[in-house]
Amino acid sequence: MTRKILLVDDNSEVRNLLRLTFSFGDYEMREASNGADALSAITEWRPDIVLLDIMMPGERNGLDVCREVKQNPDIKHTFIIILTACGQEQDMHRGADAGADVYLVKPFSPQALSDLVAHHI
């Protein structure tokens, strides 16, 4: 069964790394580079997992997106992994408060991330 992963990061190099990381599995992937596009994709496409950066351009950052998803009864089951350079303890608390299922700090191990996703799918 093909699982859907949404890759959300304003840095195309990070999205490329993520795409490569999951290219060997049975995954369908889409990408977004800002919060507004991410929220639209989540609402319309209904991914199983979202890999979500916090710091992005536009009106919505990753925490805003996460909060909106988790407050929406139709999509609140979406598994969200925050993948960010914001690694302070207060950042992690904000991620948890927004409803993130997992909070990972960059740099990350692609293998560990792949294993994490496989475990939760």
MIZANU-245639 format. One line per 10 residues: their letters; for each residue x, y, z of N, C-alpha, C, O, CB. Coordinates in nm, 3 decimals, always signed. Glycine has a CB too. Example, Ala and Ser with C-alpha at 12.3 -4.5 7.8 and 13.67 -1.06 7.14 Angstrom:
BEGIN
AS> +1.319:-0.569:+0.780:+1.230:-0.450:+0.780:+1.320:-0.330:+0.780:+1.424:-0.332:+0.846:+1.131:-0.447:+0.905 | +1.285:-0.225:+0.708:+1.367:-0.106:+0.714:+1.290:+0.003:+0.787:+1.341:+0.114:+0.804:+1.408:-0.060:+0.572
//
This chain:
BEGIN
MTRKILLVDD> +0.083:-0.118:+0.000:+0.000:+0.000:+0.000:+0.088:+0.125:+0.000:+0.173:+0.141:+0.087:-0.095:-0.001:+0.121 | +0.067:+0.210:-0.096:+0.145:+0.334:-0.105:+0.099:+0.433:+0.001:-0.021:+0.457:+0.017:+0.132:+0.395:-0.246 | +0.193:+0.489:+0.072:+0.164:+0.590:+0.174:+0.206:+0.726:+0.121:+0.298:+0.737:+0.041:+0.238:+0.559:+0.308 | +0.136:+0.829:+0.167:+0.158:+0.965:+0.119:+0.235:+1.047:+0.222:+0.200:+1.052:+0.340:+0.026:+1.033:+0.086 | +0.342:+1.111:+0.174:+0.425:+1.198:+0.258:+0.431:+1.335:+0.195:+0.461:+1.349:+0.076:+0.568:+1.138:+0.278 | +0.403:+1.437:+0.274:+0.418:+1.576:+0.230:+0.547:+1.632:+0.289:+0.566:+1.629:+0.411:+0.293:+1.663:+0.272 | +0.634:+1.682:+0.203:+0.762:+1.739:+0.243:+0.748:+1.891:+0.240:+0.726:+1.949:+0.134:+0.879:+1.691:+0.149 | +0.762:+1.954:+0.356:+0.740:+2.099:+0.364:+0.865:+2.168:+0.419:+0.899:+2.154:+0.537:+0.618:+2.131:+0.454 | +0.932:+2.241:+0.332:+1.051:+2.317:+0.372:+1.076:+2.421:+0.264:+1.060:+2.393:+0.145:+1.176:+2.223:+0.391 | +1.116:+2.540:+0.304:+1.143:+2.645:+0.205:+1.278:+2.625:+0.138:+1.308:+2.692:+0.038:+1.137:+2.783:+0.271
NSEVRNLLRL> +1.360:+2.536:+0.190:+1.492:+2.508:+0.134:+1.480:+2.389:+0.039:+1.451:+2.277:+0.082:+1.597:+2.482:+0.246 | +1.504:+2.413:-0.089:+1.491:+2.306:-0.189:+1.592:+2.194:-0.167:+1.564:+2.079:-0.200:+1.507:+2.363:-0.329 | +1.709:+2.226:-0.112:+1.809:+2.122:-0.086:+1.761:+2.025:+0.022:+1.785:+1.904:+0.013:+1.942:+2.185:-0.044 | +1.694:+2.077:+0.122:+1.639:+1.990:+0.226:+1.528:+1.903:+0.167:+1.522:+1.783:+0.196:+1.584:+2.073:+0.346 | +1.441:+1.962:+0.086:+1.335:+1.882:+0.021:+1.396:+1.774:-0.068:+1.345:+1.662:-0.072:+1.243:+1.973:-0.062 | +1.503:+1.806:-0.138:+1.571:+1.705:-0.222:+1.625:+1.591:-0.137:+1.610:+1.474:-0.174:+1.685:+1.770:-0.302 | +1.687:+1.623:-0.024:+1.739:+1.521:+0.066:+1.625:+1.433:+0.118:+1.638:+1.310:+0.123:+1.814:+1.585:+0.184 | +1.515:+1.495:+0.156:+1.400:+1.419:+0.204:+1.343:+1.330:+0.094:+1.309:+1.214:+0.118:+1.291:+1.514:+0.256 | +1.332:+1.384:-0.026:+1.280:+1.306:-0.139:+1.369:+1.184:-0.164:+1.320:+1.073:-0.184:+1.272:+1.395:-0.268 | +1.500:+1.205:-0.161:+1.595:+1.095:-0.180:+1.583:+0.993:-0.067:+1.587:+0.873:-0.092:+1.738:+1.149:-0.188
TFSFGDYEMR> +1.568:+1.040:+0.055:+1.556:+0.951:+0.171:+1.439:+0.855:+0.156:+1.449:+0.738:+0.193:+1.539:+1.033:+0.298 | +1.328:+0.903:+0.101:+1.208:+0.820:+0.093:+1.183:+0.762:-0.046:+1.081:+0.698:-0.069:+1.088:+0.900:+0.135 | +1.277:+0.784:-0.137:+1.257:+0.736:-0.275:+1.267:+0.584:-0.287:+1.224:+0.527:-0.387:+1.360:+0.799:-0.366 | +1.322:+0.518:-0.185:+1.339:+0.374:-0.191:+1.221:+0.298:-0.131:+1.215:+0.176:-0.138:+1.466:+0.335:-0.120 | +1.128:+0.371:-0.072:+1.011:+0.306:-0.012:+0.890:+0.318:-0.102:+0.896:+0.376:-0.210:+0.981:+0.366:+0.124 | +0.781:+0.264:-0.055:+0.655:+0.269:-0.129:+0.578:+0.395:-0.086:+0.474:+0.386:-0.021:+0.570:+0.140:-0.105 | +0.633:+0.510:-0.124:+0.576:+0.637:-0.084:+0.542:+0.722:-0.206:+0.614:+0.724:-0.305:+0.672:+0.712:+0.007 | +0.430:+0.791:-0.196:+0.397:+0.897:-0.291:+0.429:+1.027:-0.219:+0.385:+1.048:-0.106:+0.245:+0.890:-0.340 | +0.505:+1.112:-0.284:+0.547:+1.235:-0.218:+0.501:+1.358:-0.294:+0.495:+1.359:-0.417:+0.698:+1.238:-0.202 | +0.470:+1.460:-0.218:+0.446:+1.593:-0.272:+0.524:+1.690:-0.186:+0.567:+1.657:-0.076:+0.293:+1.629:-0.274
EASNGADALS> +0.541:+1.812:-0.239:+0.622:+1.911:-0.170:+0.548:+2.044:-0.159:+0.461:+2.076:-0.240:+0.755:+1.931:-0.242 | +0.585:+2.119:-0.057:+0.538:+2.256:-0.039:+0.654:+2.336:+0.018:+0.736:+2.283:+0.093:+0.410:+2.264:+0.054 | +0.660:+2.463:-0.018:+0.771:+2.547:+0.029:+0.727:+2.658:+0.123:+0.809:+2.740:+0.164:+0.842:+2.608:-0.089 | +0.599:+2.660:+0.158:+0.551:+2.760:+0.255:+0.429:+2.704:+0.327:+0.372:+2.603:+0.287:+0.517:+2.896:+0.184 | +0.391:+2.771:+0.434:+0.282:+2.723:+0.517:+0.147:+2.720:+0.449:+0.070:+2.626:+0.469:+0.272:+2.806:+0.637 | +0.116:+2.820:+0.371:-0.014:+2.825:+0.303:-0.030:+2.709:+0.206:-0.134:+2.644:+0.203:-0.031:+2.959:+0.229 | +0.074:+2.683:+0.127:+0.068:+2.571:+0.033:+0.063:+2.437:+0.108:-0.004:+2.344:+0.064:+0.190:+2.574:-0.062 | +0.133:+2.429:+0.219:+0.131:+2.306:+0.299:-0.009:+2.279:+0.352:-0.058:+2.166:+0.343:+0.230:+2.317:+0.416 | -0.073:+2.380:+0.405:-0.207:+2.362:+0.460:-0.306:+2.322:+0.352:-0.393:+2.237:+0.374:-0.253:+2.490:+0.530 | -0.295:+2.382:+0.235:-0.381:+2.344:+0.123:-0.359:+2.199:+0.083:-0.454:+2.124:+0.061:-0.355:+2.436:+0.002
AITEWRPDIV> -0.232:+2.159:+0.074:-0.200:+2.021:+0.035:-0.251:+1.921:+0.139:-0.302:+1.815:+0.102:-0.049:+2.005:+0.017 | -0.238:+1.953:+0.265:-0.285:+1.864:+0.371:-0.437:+1.849:+0.362:-0.490:+1.739:+0.372:-0.243:+1.916:+0.510 | -0.505:+1.960:+0.344:-0.651:+1.958:+0.339:-0.703:+1.884:+0.216:-0.798:+1.807:+0.226:-0.704:+2.100:+0.339 | -0.640:+1.905:+0.102:-0.689:+1.847:-0.023:-0.635:+1.707:-0.049:-0.709:+1.620:-0.094:-0.652:+1.937:-0.138 | -0.506:+1.684:-0.023:-0.441:+1.559:-0.061:-0.447:+1.453:+0.050:-0.444:+1.334:+0.021:-0.297:+1.586:-0.097 | -0.455:+1.497:+0.174:-0.465:+1.411:+0.292:-0.346:+1.314:+0.305:-0.364:+1.193:+0.299:-0.593:+1.332:+0.285 | -0.226:+1.369:+0.324:-0.109:+1.281:+0.341:-0.117:+1.203:+0.473:-0.186:+1.244:+0.567:+0.021:+1.364:+0.337 | -0.047:+1.093:+0.477:-0.038:+1.014:+0.600:+0.058:+1.079:+0.699:+0.035:+1.079:+0.820:+0.006:+0.871:+0.569 | +0.167:+1.134:+0.646:+0.270:+1.198:+0.728:+0.312:+1.329:+0.664:+0.322:+1.340:+0.541:+0.393:+1.105:+0.747 | +0.335:+1.430:+0.748:+0.387:+1.559:+0.703:+0.520:+1.582:+0.773:+0.529:+1.577:+0.896:+0.286:+1.676:+0.732
LLDIMMPGER> +0.625:+1.608:+0.694:+0.754:+1.649:+0.747:+0.758:+1.800:+0.732:+0.762:+1.851:+0.620:+0.876:+1.579:+0.673 | +0.756:+1.871:+0.842:+0.725:+2.013:+0.843:+0.833:+2.098:+0.909:+0.865:+2.080:+1.026:+0.595:+2.035:+0.913 | +0.887:+2.190:+0.831:+0.982:+2.289:+0.884:+0.903:+2.396:+0.960:+0.785:+2.415:+0.933:+1.068:+2.353:+0.769 | +0.967:+2.463:+1.052:+0.899:+2.571:+1.125:+0.917:+2.705:+1.055:+0.819:+2.775:+1.027:+0.952:+2.579:+1.269 | +1.042:+2.740:+1.026:+1.071:+2.873:+0.972:+1.056:+2.874:+0.820:+1.140:+2.822:+0.747:+1.213:+2.917:+1.013 | +0.945:+2.936:+0.776:+0.918:+2.946:+0.633:+0.860:+3.083:+0.603:+0.805:+3.149:+0.691:+0.820:+2.834:+0.587 | +0.874:+3.127:+0.479:+0.820:+3.258:+0.442:+0.667:+3.254:+0.434:+0.606:+3.148:+0.422:+0.879:+3.304:+0.308 | +0.607:+3.371:+0.441:+0.463:+3.379:+0.425:+0.391:+3.403:+0.556:+0.452:+3.426:+0.660:+0.411:+3.254:+0.360 | +0.260:+3.395:+0.548:+0.175:+3.425:+0.662:+0.174:+3.317:+0.769:+0.149:+3.346:+0.886:+0.035:+3.448:+0.615 | +0.201:+3.193:+0.730:+0.195:+3.081:+0.824:+0.331:+3.013:+0.835:+0.391:+2.974:+0.734:+0.088:+2.979:+0.781
NGLDVCREVK> +0.378:+2.999:+0.957:+0.499:+2.919:+0.976:+0.456:+2.775:+1.006:+0.336:+2.746:+1.009:+0.588:+2.977:+1.093 | +0.551:+2.687:+1.027:+0.519:+2.547:+1.050:+0.435:+2.522:+1.174:+0.349:+2.434:+1.173:+0.643:+2.470:+1.059 | +0.459:+2.598:+1.280:+0.379:+2.582:+1.401:+0.234:+2.621:+1.376:+0.142:+2.556:+1.427:+0.437:+2.665:+1.516 | +0.212:+2.726:+1.298:+0.075:+2.767:+1.263:+0.005:+2.656:+1.186:-0.110:+2.624:+1.213:+0.076:+2.897:+1.179 | +0.077:+2.599:+1.090:+0.020:+2.490:+1.009:-0.015:+2.372:+1.099:-0.125:+2.317:+1.091:+0.118:+2.447:+0.897 | +0.078:+2.332:+1.183:+0.056:+2.220:+1.272:-0.066:+2.244:+1.360:-0.152:+2.156:+1.372:+0.180:+2.196:+1.359 | -0.075:+2.360:+1.420:-0.187:+2.395:+1.508:-0.320:+2.388:+1.433:-0.418:+2.334:+1.484:-0.166:+2.535:+1.567 | -0.323:+2.444:+1.311:-0.446:+2.443:+1.232:-0.487:+2.302:+1.194:-0.606:+2.269:+1.197:-0.429:+2.527:+1.107 | -0.391:+2.219:+1.159:-0.422:+2.080:+1.124:-0.479:+2.007:+1.244:-0.582:+1.940:+1.233:-0.297:+2.008:+1.070 | -0.414:+2.018:+1.357:-0.455:+1.944:+1.477:-0.588:+1.993:+1.535:-0.652:+1.922:+1.612:-0.348:+1.953:+1.582
QNPDIKHTFI> -0.629:+2.114:+1.500:-0.757:+2.167:+1.546:-0.871:+2.138:+1.450:-0.988:+2.162:+1.483:-0.745:+2.316:+1.567 | -0.839:+2.086:+1.332:-0.941:+2.057:+1.232:-0.982:+1.909:+1.245:-0.899:+1.821:+1.222:-0.888:+2.088:+1.088 | -1.107:+1.882:+1.281:-1.149:+1.743:+1.303:-1.133:+1.653:+1.180:-1.117:+1.532:+1.195:-1.292:+1.742:+1.347 | -1.136:+1.709:+1.062:-1.125:+1.629:+0.940:-0.983:+1.581:+0.911:-0.964:+1.480:+0.844:-1.175:+1.708:+0.823 | -0.883:+1.652:+0.962:-0.743:+1.617:+0.929:-0.654:+1.605:+1.052:-0.532:+1.588:+1.039:-0.686:+1.721:+0.836 | -0.712:+1.612:+1.171:-0.630:+1.612:+1.293:-0.553:+1.483:+1.315:-0.457:+1.482:+1.392:-0.718:+1.638:+1.412 | -0.592:+1.375:+1.249:-0.520:+1.248:+1.260:-0.388:+1.247:+1.183:-0.308:+1.156:+1.200:-0.608:+1.136:+1.210 | -0.364:+1.349:+1.099:-0.242:+1.357:+1.020:-0.121:+1.355:+1.113:-0.113:+1.433:+1.208:-0.241:+1.485:+0.931 | -0.027:+1.266:+1.086:+0.094:+1.253:+1.168:+0.193:+1.359:+1.124:+0.236:+1.361:+1.009:+0.156:+1.109:+1.156 | +0.231:+1.447:+1.216:+0.320:+1.558:+1.183:+0.452:+1.544:+1.256:+0.458:+1.533:+1.378:+0.254:+1.693:+1.218
IILTACGQEQ> +0.559:+1.546:+1.176:+0.694:+1.547:+1.228:+0.753:+1.684:+1.199:+0.774:+1.720:+1.083:+0.782:+1.432:+1.166 | +0.779:+1.760:+1.304:+0.849:+1.887:+1.289:+0.996:+1.855:+1.266:+1.057:+1.779:+1.342:+0.829:+1.981:+1.416 | +1.051:+1.912:+1.161:+1.190:+1.889:+1.124:+1.252:+2.028:+1.105:+1.232:+2.090:+1.001:+1.204:+1.800:+0.993 | +1.326:+2.075:+1.205:+1.365:+2.215:+1.208:+1.504:+2.237:+1.268:+1.558:+2.150:+1.336:+1.264:+2.294:+1.284 | +1.558:+2.354:+1.242:+1.684:+2.395:+1.304:+1.661:+2.456:+1.442:+1.757:+2.482:+1.515:+1.758:+2.494:+1.214 | +1.537:+2.480:+1.479:+1.502:+2.541:+1.609:+1.509:+2.434:+1.716:+1.415:+2.357:+1.736:+1.360:+2.606:+1.605 | +1.623:+2.428:+1.787:+1.645:+2.320:+1.879:+1.648:+2.355:+2.026:+1.687:+2.272:+2.108:+1.769:+2.256:+1.846 | +1.609:+2.476:+2.060:+1.606:+2.514:+2.201:+1.489:+2.444:+2.271:+1.389:+2.408:+2.208:+1.595:+2.668:+2.216 | +1.501:+2.427:+2.401:+1.395:+2.360:+2.477:+1.260:+2.431:+2.460:+1.157:+2.365:+2.448:+1.433:+2.353:+2.626 | +1.261:+2.564:+2.459:+1.136:+2.638:+2.442:+1.075:+2.614:+2.304:+0.953:+2.615:+2.290:+1.159:+2.787:+2.464
DMHRGADAGA> +1.159:+2.594:+2.202:+1.110:+2.563:+2.068:+1.038:+2.429:+2.069:+0.931:+2.414:+2.009:+1.225:+2.561:+1.966 | +1.096:+2.332:+2.137:+1.037:+2.198:+2.144:+0.903:+2.203:+2.217:+0.809:+2.133:+2.179:+1.132:+2.101:+2.214 | +0.895:+2.285:+2.321:+0.768:+2.301:+2.393:+0.662:+2.363:+2.302:+0.546:+2.323:+2.305:+0.788:+2.387:+2.519 | +0.703:+2.460:+2.223:+0.608:+2.522:+2.129:+0.559:+2.419:+2.026:+0.441:+2.419:+1.989:+0.674:+2.643:+2.056 | +0.648:+2.333:+1.982:+0.609:+2.227:+1.889:+0.507:+2.133:+1.952:+0.408:+2.097:+1.889:+0.731:+2.150:+1.844 | +0.533:+2.095:+2.075:+0.439:+2.007:+2.146:+0.306:+2.077:+2.167:+0.200:+2.017:+2.149:+0.498:+1.963:+2.282 | +0.310:+2.205:+2.204:+0.186:+2.282:+2.224:+0.105:+2.295:+2.095:-0.018:+2.301:+2.099:+0.219:+2.420:+2.278 | +0.175:+2.298:+1.982:+0.106:+2.309:+1.852:+0.045:+2.176:+1.810:-0.039:+2.171:+1.720:+0.203:+2.358:+1.744 | +0.088:+2.067:+1.876:+0.031:+1.936:+1.846:+0.120:+1.844:+1.765:+0.074:+1.739:+1.720:-0.095:+1.954:+1.774 | +0.246:+1.880:+1.747:+0.337:+1.795:+1.670:+0.347:+1.657:+1.734:+0.353:+1.644:+1.857:+0.477:+1.860:+1.659
DVYLVKPFSP> +0.349:+1.555:+1.651:+0.362:+1.419:+1.701:+0.507:+1.386:+1.735:+0.534:+1.312:+1.830:+0.309:+1.319:+1.599 | +0.600:+1.442:+1.658:+0.744:+1.422:+1.680:+0.813:+1.553:+1.647:+0.771:+1.626:+1.557:+0.802:+1.302:+1.592 | +0.919:+1.583:+1.720:+0.998:+1.705:+1.697:+1.143:+1.664:+1.679:+1.206:+1.613:+1.772:+0.982:+1.807:+1.817 | +1.196:+1.684:+1.559:+1.336:+1.651:+1.529:+1.412:+1.777:+1.493:+1.361:+1.866:+1.425:+1.344:+1.548:+1.414 | +1.535:+1.783:+1.539:+1.620:+1.899:+1.514:+1.721:+1.866:+1.404:+1.783:+1.760:+1.405:+1.693:+1.943:+1.644 | +1.736:+1.960:+1.310:+1.837:+1.948:+1.205:+1.973:+1.978:+1.265:+1.981:+2.060:+1.356:+1.807:+2.044:+1.085 | +2.079:+1.916:+1.220:+2.082:+1.813:+1.117:+2.027:+1.682:+1.173:+2.033:+1.657:+1.293:+2.226:+1.793:+1.065 | +1.974:+1.602:+1.084:+1.912:+1.477:+1.124:+1.974:+1.363:+1.046:+2.038:+1.384:+0.942:+1.759:+1.481:+1.102 | +1.956:+1.244:+1.096:+2.002:+1.124:+1.026:+1.892:+1.080:+0.931:+1.782:+1.047:+0.976:+2.040:+1.010:+1.128 | +1.918:+1.078:+0.800:+1.816:+1.030:+0.707:+1.769:+0.889:+0.740:+1.650:+0.859:+0.727:+1.869:+1.033:+0.565
QALSDLVAHH> +1.859:+0.802:+0.782:+1.820:+0.665:+0.817:+1.728:+0.663:+0.939:+1.628:+0.591:+0.940:+1.944:+0.578:+0.843 | +1.762:+0.741:+1.040:+1.677:+0.747:+1.160:+1.539:+0.803:+1.126:+1.438:+0.755:+1.177:+1.743:+0.833:+1.269 | +1.534:+0.904:+1.039:+1.406:+0.961:+0.998:+1.326:+0.858:+0.919:+1.205:+0.843:+0.940:+1.428:+1.088:+0.914 | +1.390:+0.788:+0.829:+1.324:+0.683:+0.751:+1.267:+0.575:+0.842:+1.154:+0.530:+0.823:+1.421:+0.622:+0.650 | +1.345:+0.534:+0.941:+1.299:+0.433:+1.036:+1.180:+0.484:+1.117:+1.084:+0.411:+1.141:+1.414:+0.392:+1.130 | +1.186:+0.609:+1.159:+1.076:+0.670:+1.235:+0.947:+0.671:+1.154:+0.841:+0.635:+1.204:+1.113:+0.812:+1.276 | +0.957:+0.714:+1.029:+0.839:+0.718:+0.942:+0.784:+0.578:+0.920:+0.664:+0.557:+0.929:+0.873:+0.784:+0.806 | +0.871:+0.483:+0.892:+0.827:+0.345:+0.870:+0.756:+0.290:+0.993:+0.657:+0.218:+0.981:+0.947:+0.255:+0.834 | +0.807:+0.324:+1.111:+0.746:+0.277:+1.236:+0.606:+0.335:+1.255:+0.516:+0.265:+1.302:+0.834:+0.315:+1.355 | +0.587:+0.460:+1.219:+0.457:+0.525:+1.242:+0.356:+0.502:+1.131:+0.238:+0.529:+1.148:+0.478:+0.673:+1.258
I> +0.403:+0.451:+1.020:+0.309:+0.418:+0.912:+0.271:+0.272:+0.929:+0.193:+0.220:+0.850:+0.371:+0.445:+0.770
//
